[in-house]
Amino acid sequence: MASVRMRKYSEGKTNAHSVQIGLVELYFSYETCIAFDDGHERVISENVWSTTTGRHLNAICDDKSIRLPNAEFQKRLSALTFA
């Protein structure tokens, strides 16, 4: 069984948490997954939500040029496997 760990990824941001399941880390803004790291690369959605979620995205990585269109992000998120 894969280990599971939850943490805040941005100090002071009460709604900015990540959950790690095995090698995969999922980043959440409130209850929405906005980024993930599959152990090989970090995949981040563009901001289609609020200013607060934009701050959460910047806490993960402030390089907006690497963010994927949300439809592509959702497709990649759906394809994740957990070992």
N, C-alpha and C positions, 0 to 999 in steps of 0.2 A: 504494500500500500504506500502511495506517495505521501510525503510529509506535507503538512499544510501550515502556513504562517500568515498572519495578518499584521500590518504595520501602517503607521502614518507615513506618507512619502513627502509631506511638506509640513514642517513645524508650524503650529498655530492654525493650520487649516483643518478644522474638525471634520469636514466632509471629504477629505482627500486621503483615501486609504488604498493600499494594495493588498492583494491576496496572492500568496505564492503556493502553487500546487506542484510539487515535484520541481522540475526545472522552469515551469511557466509562471511568470508573474503578471497578474492582471491589475491594472491601475483603474481606480474608480473615482468619479466625481459624483458625490451623492450615491445613487444606486446604479449609475450608468458606467459601463466599461468604456474608457476613452483611449486606452493604450494597453499594449502588452509586450512582454519580452519573452520570447520562446526559448531562450537559452543561446540563440544564435544572433538574433537581431531584435531591436526594439521597434515596434510598429505603433505609430501614433496617428490618431484621426485629426483631421482639420476640426476647427471649432465650429460646430453647427448649433451650439447651445447658448450659454449665457456668458457674461463677463466673468463671473466667478469660475466657471469651468475653464475659461481662457486662462485664468491665473493658475488653475490646477495643471493645465497642459504645459504652461511655461515652467512650472516646478519640475515637471518630468523632463522637459527639454525645451529650451527657448528658441531653437532653430526651426522656424516655421516652414522652411523649404523642404524638410523631410516628411512633413505631414501628408497623409494620404487623403484623397476625397473620402467622405464618410462611407459611401457605398462600397468602395474598394476595401476600406478598413473592416466593415461589417462582414464582407466575404472572407477575408483572411481570418478574422476572429472566429467565424463559424467553422473554419477548416482546422482549427487547433485540435490537437490530441494531447491527452494527459497521460503520462506514464507513471 
